[in-house]
Amino acid sequence: MIKLAAIDIDGTLLDDSGNIPENNIKALKKASMEYNVQIVLCTGRGASAFDIAKKLQIPCHLISANGVYVFDDIFSEPIVKNYLKENTKIEILSFLEQNHLDVDYYIVLGFEEDFHMIYKLRESYDTYFS
């Protein structure tokens, strides 16, 4: 018996246009209401994930910002806040700069700050990956 369905949002729940196909909504409603399957939306998205979860019109849990936040339901504060402390972020950024490591990164500042981010895009790419 299936007790939980963890579903990615982009490329899985949503179609190529960014909409939730009606068949997906029906299937999740049936799983939730008739079979008592716990629905968990999992995503790298921040605040925009809440609007998508609300469109399902079923109880669901949410794991957002690539696991930084876990919500028991979309109307409550997070039950897990797994983000780096400010001093750790500074240490990582300093290490990258001091060692001339050119990587893409973004740092979520926190749920309380509405998912504000610090980001840096690579200036060059290894030709192997191009």
Backbone as CSV, one residue per row, in Angstrom:
resi,resn,N_x,N_y,N_z,CA_x,CA_y,CA_z,C_x,C_y,C_z
1,MET,0.839,-1.173,0.000,0.000,0.000,0.000,0.891,1.247,0.000
2,ILE,0.578,2.184,-0.844,1.319,3.438,-0.919,0.795,4.375,0.159
3,LYS,1.713,4.914,0.961,1.321,5.817,2.035,1.721,7.258,1.762
4,LEU,2.725,7.466,0.889,3.226,8.803,0.646,3.688,8.905,-0.797
5,ALA,3.377,10.028,-1.435,3.858,10.304,-2.788,4.623,11.619,-2.745
6,ALA,5.927,11.562,-3.021,6.768,12.751,-3.087,6.906,13.115,-4.563
7,ILE,6.488,14.320,-4.909,6.369,14.714,-6.309,7.141,16.000,-6.566
8,ASP,8.020,15.956,-7.561,8.719,17.157,-7.994,7.723,18.065,-8.703
9,ILE,7.945,19.352,-8.649,7.015,20.289,-9.280,7.360,20.520,-10.748
10,ASP,8.532,21.077,-11.007,8.905,21.440,-12.377,9.301,20.205,-13.180
11,GLY,8.626,20.017,-14.311,8.926,18.890,-15.181,8.231,17.597,-14.784
12,THR,7.525,17.607,-13.679,6.795,16.407,-13.238,5.329,16.748,-13.012
13,LEU,5.053,17.559,-12.006,3.674,17.970,-11.735,3.189,18.951,-12.797
14,LEU,4.047,19.908,-13.159,3.671,20.933,-14.134,3.997,20.481,-15.559
15,ASP,3.209,20.975,-16.508,3.520,20.715,-17.912,4.548,21.728,-18.406
16,ASP,4.889,21.661,-19.677,5.907,22.546,-20.242,5.511,24.020,-20.201
17,SER,4.218,24.294,-20.068,3.735,25.677,-19.991,3.682,26.201,-18.556
18,GLY,4.038,25.352,-17.593,4.004,25.762,-16.197,2.647,25.623,-15.542
19,ASN,1.743,24.862,-16.181,0.401,24.631,-15.629,0.299,23.214,-15.093
20,ILE,-0.650,23.015,-14.177,-0.908,21.669,-13.663,-1.987,21.047,-14.538
21,PRO,-1.657,19.980,-15.280,-2.686,19.325,-16.089,-3.823,18.795,-15.208
22,GLU,-5.039,18.878,-15.715,-6.214,18.439,-14.955,-6.093,16.974,-14.522
23,ASN,-5.498,16.142,-15.357,-5.312,14.726,-14.992,-4.438,14.573,-13.749
24,ASN,-3.426,15.426,-13.620,-2.564,15.368,-12.437,-3.340,15.762,-11.184
25,ILE,-4.148,16.799,-11.307,-4.961,17.240,-10.162,-5.922,16.133,-9.744
26,LYS,-6.600,15.539,-10.710,-7.557,14.465,-10.411,-6.868,13.276,-9.738
27,ALA,-5.719,12.889,-10.270,-5.001,11.732,-9.719,-4.545,11.995,-8.290
28,LEU,-4.052,13.194,-8.022,-3.603,13.507,-6.667,-4.769,13.627,-5.697
29,LYS,-5.870,14.190,-6.149,-7.069,14.257,-5.298,-7.556,12.855,-4.949
30,LYS,-7.585,11.978,-5.954,-8.028,10.605,-5.717,-7.097,9.900,-4.741
31,ALA,-5.786,10.046,-4.951,-4.815,9.402,-4.054,-4.970,9.916,-2.631
32,SER,-5.138,11.231,-2.495,-5.253,11.838,-1.180,-6.573,11.502,-0.493
33,MET,-7.674,11.705,-1.200,-8.997,11.578,-0.584,-9.479,10.128,-0.468
34,GLU,-9.284,9.345,-1.524,-9.809,7.971,-1.514,-8.855,6.959,-0.891
35,TYR,-7.538,7.194,-1.071,-6.568,6.198,-0.617,-5.712,6.689,0.545
36,ASN,-5.990,7.893,1.026,-5.291,8.460,2.180,-3.772,8.521,1.992
37,VAL,-3.327,8.773,0.769,-1.902,8.931,0.473,-1.492,10.351,0.854
38,GLN,-0.417,10.474,1.606,0.130,11.779,1.953,0.853,12.336,0.732
39,ILE,0.542,13.540,0.322,1.150,14.175,-0.846,2.211,15.155,-0.358
40,VAL,3.421,15.024,-0.892,4.526,15.919,-0.554,5.060,16.510,-1.851
41,LEU,4.982,17.816,-1.983,5.577,18.491,-3.130,7.023,18.822,-2.781
42,CYS,7.928,18.472,-3.680,9.359,18.672,-3.464,9.893,19.555,-4.585
43,THR,10.642,20.597,-4.234,11.048,21.538,-5.264,12.257,22.376,-4.859
44,GLY,12.902,22.901,-5.846,13.942,23.887,-5.614,13.352,25.282,-5.491
45,ARG,12.087,25.418,-5.823,11.414,26.719,-5.763,11.309,27.221,-4.331
46,GLY,11.137,28.527,-4.237,10.889,29.146,-2.946,9.408,29.419,-2.795
47,ALA,9.072,30.687,-2.626,7.703,31.093,-2.324,6.691,30.718,-3.407
48,SER,7.103,30.626,-4.658,6.154,30.310,-5.732,5.568,28.910,-5.601
49,ALA,6.195,28.051,-4.836,5.680,26.688,-4.643,4.336,26.690,-3.898
50,PHE,4.116,27.687,-3.055,2.869,27.753,-2.295,1.660,27.940,-3.207
51,ASP,1.798,28.790,-4.216,0.689,29.011,-5.150,0.344,27.729,-5.898
52,ILE,1.352,26.983,-6.272,1.130,25.716,-6.980,0.437,24.722,-6.059
53,ALA,0.907,24.623,-4.827,0.297,23.698,-3.859,-1.169,24.051,-3.603
54,LYS,-1.482,25.340,-3.527,-2.867,25.770,-3.287,-3.787,25.369,-4.441
55,LYS,-3.264,25.363,-5.660,-4.082,25.001,-6.820,-4.539,23.538,-6.782
56,LEU,-3.826,22.699,-6.052,-4.232,21.292,-5.957,-5.507,21.125,-5.134
57,GLN,-5.757,22.035,-4.220,-6.938,22.009,-3.354,-7.060,20.712,-2.560
58,ILE,-5.916,20.227,-2.103,-5.877,19.058,-1.223,-4.835,19.325,-0.135
59,PRO,-4.935,18.625,0.982,-3.890,18.775,1.998,-2.568,18.239,1.435
60,CYS,-1.518,19.007,1.590,-0.217,18.496,1.150,0.891,19.122,1.976
61,HIS,1.997,18.417,1.996,3.208,18.880,2.662,4.095,19.492,1.585
62,LEU,5.114,20.242,2.008,5.972,20.906,1.039,7.420,20.884,1.519
63,ILE,8.299,20.447,0.628,9.746,20.559,0.838,10.218,21.534,-0.225
64,SER,10.719,22.697,0.197,11.062,23.743,-0.771,12.517,24.178,-0.639
65,ALA,12.927,24.993,-1.604,14.291,25.537,-1.645,15.330,24.416,-1.555
66,ASN,15.078,23.345,-2.313,15.987,22.186,-2.357,16.244,21.582,-0.980
67,GLY,15.211,21.518,-0.164,15.321,20.879,1.136,15.618,21.808,2.291
68,VAL,15.738,23.093,2.023,16.017,24.036,3.101,14.834,24.120,4.064
69,TYR,13.621,24.086,3.519,12.421,24.216,4.341,11.504,23.014,4.166
70,VAL,10.915,22.588,5.272,9.907,21.531,5.255,8.675,22.075,5.971
71,PHE,7.549,22.005,5.269,6.281,22.488,5.816,5.334,21.307,5.985
72,ASP,4.740,21.199,7.162,3.747,20.150,7.393,2.503,20.416,6.563
73,ASP,2.177,21.684,6.399,1.110,22.090,5.486,1.463,23.477,4.968
74,ILE,0.798,23.893,3.926,1.187,25.135,3.259,0.680,26.401,3.961
75,PHE,-0.009,26.219,5.065,-0.549,27.371,5.791,0.166,27.613,7.118
76,SER,1.219,26.853,7.381,1.927,26.950,8.660,3.378,27.367,8.446
77,GLU,4.008,27.742,9.538,5.450,28.027,9.515,6.200,26.722,9.225
78,PRO,7.423,26.807,8.733,8.177,25.577,8.463,8.477,24.804,9.739
79,ILE,8.447,23.474,9.642,8.811,22.631,10.783,10.314,22.343,10.766
80,VAL,10.940,22.543,9.609,12.397,22.417,9.481,12.906,23.626,8.720
81,LYS,13.949,24.231,9.250,14.661,25.310,8.566,16.117,24.869,8.548
82,ASN,16.542,24.380,7.407,17.852,23.759,7.315,18.823,24.638,6.530
83,TYR,18.829,25.943,6.824,19.719,26.809,6.082,20.990,27.095,6.883
84,LEU,21.985,27.529,6.145,23.273,27.813,6.759,23.206,29.083,7.602
85,LYS,23.954,29.093,8.673,24.069,30.296,9.503,24.865,31.346,8.733
86,GLU,24.658,32.605,9.087,25.287,33.718,8.373,26.810,33.577,8.322
87,ASN,27.436,33.226,9.457,28.897,33.111,9.457,29.386,31.977,8.553
88,THR,28.618,30.915,8.435,28.983,29.817,7.551,28.906,30.259,6.092
89,LYS,27.880,31.011,5.756,27.753,31.528,4.391,28.954,32.402,4.037
90,ILE,29.345,33.267,4.959,30.484,34.159,4.728,31.764,33.350,4.545
91,GLU,31.950,32.317,5.364,33.134,31.462,5.234,33.178,30.779,3.864
92,ILE,32.050,30.282,3.409,31.997,29.613,2.104,32.306,30.606,0.987
93,LEU,31.686,31.770,1.028,31.932,32.779,0.004,33.395,33.221,0.005
94,SER,33.978,33.388,1.180,35.387,33.774,1.284,36.284,32.691,0.706
95,PHE,35.986,31.436,1.026,36.775,30.323,0.507,36.741,30.290,-1.018
96,LEU,35.556,30.470,-1.589,35.426,30.466,-3.054,36.244,31.595,-3.674
97,GLU,36.144,32.781,-3.092,36.874,33.935,-3.620,38.386,33.770,-3.458
98,GLN,38.829,33.366,-2.267,40.262,33.238,-1.984,40.927,32.175,-2.860
99,ASN,40.176,31.158,-3.217,40.733,30.067,-4.024,40.392,30.205,-5.497
100,HIS,39.857,31.349,-5.856,39.537,31.665,-7.254,38.695,30.564,-7.899
101,LEU,37.736,30.076,-7.148,36.833,29.042,-7.655,35.636,29.730,-8.292
102,ASP,35.477,29.506,-9.558,34.423,30.163,-10.319,33.257,29.189,-10.465
103,VAL,32.278,29.308,-9.588,31.128,28.407,-9.586,29.845,29.221,-9.525
104,ASP,28.756,28.618,-10.015,27.434,29.219,-9.848,26.957,28.909,-8.432
105,TYR,26.373,29.871,-7.771,25.763,29.595,-6.476,24.688,30.625,-6.175
106,TYR,23.762,30.217,-5.350,22.848,31.174,-4.750,22.620,30.747,-3.323
107,ILE,22.439,31.717,-2.496,22.262,31.460,-1.073,20.939,32.071,-0.646
108,VAL,20.056,31.222,-0.123,18.770,31.694,0.379,18.992,32.273,1.773
109,LEU,18.536,33.479,1.978,18.758,34.138,3.259,17.772,33.724,4.335
110,GLY,16.671,33.092,3.953,15.786,32.592,4.992,14.326,32.835,4.737
111,PHE,13.498,31.993,5.303,12.047,32.084,5.181,11.556,33.430,5.706
112,GLU,12.144,33.857,6.796,11.712,35.107,7.412,11.986,36.303,6.508
113,GLU,12.944,36.169,5.600,13.287,37.265,4.694,12.685,37.041,3.308
114,ASP,11.659,36.226,3.205,10.967,35.983,1.949,11.874,35.466,0.837
115,PHE,12.762,34.567,1.181,13.612,33.884,0.207,14.526,34.821,-0.579
116,HIS,15.001,35.878,0.026,15.970,36.730,-0.652,17.233,35.915,-0.904
117,MET,17.916,36.207,-1.974,19.074,35.400,-2.326,20.288,36.255,-2.646
118,ILE,21.462,35.659,-2.393,22.724,36.181,-2.885,23.125,35.214,-3.993
119,TYR,23.508,35.718,-5.127,23.882,34.788,-6.185,25.059,35.311,-6.985
120,LYS,25.744,34.382,-7.628,26.865,34.714,-8.491,26.871,33.687,-9.607
121,LEU,26.936,34.161,-10.823,27.021,33.263,-11.957,28.472,33.153,-12.398
122,ARG,28.815,31.979,-12.896,30.163,31.746,-13.405,30.520,32.742,-14.489
123,GLU,31.758,33.147,-14.491,32.225,34.057,-15.530,32.728,33.299,-16.752
124,SER,33.157,32.063,-16.544,33.646,31.247,-17.663,33.236,29.798,-17.424
125,TYR,33.199,29.044,-18.483,32.807,27.646,-18.392,33.880,26.775,-19.022
126,ASP,34.155,25.677,-18.411,35.104,24.707,-18.967,34.572,24.228,-20.311
127,THR,35.421,24.179,-21.318,34.958,23.788,-22.657,34.406,22.364,-22.670
128,TYR,34.831,21.523,-21.740,34.308,20.147,-21.649,32.796,20.163,-21.432
129,PHE,32.330,21.093,-20.610,30.907,21.154,-20.290,30.111,21.954,-21.302
130,SER,30.784,22.732,-22.123,30.083,23.491,-23.171,29.673,22.552,-24.270
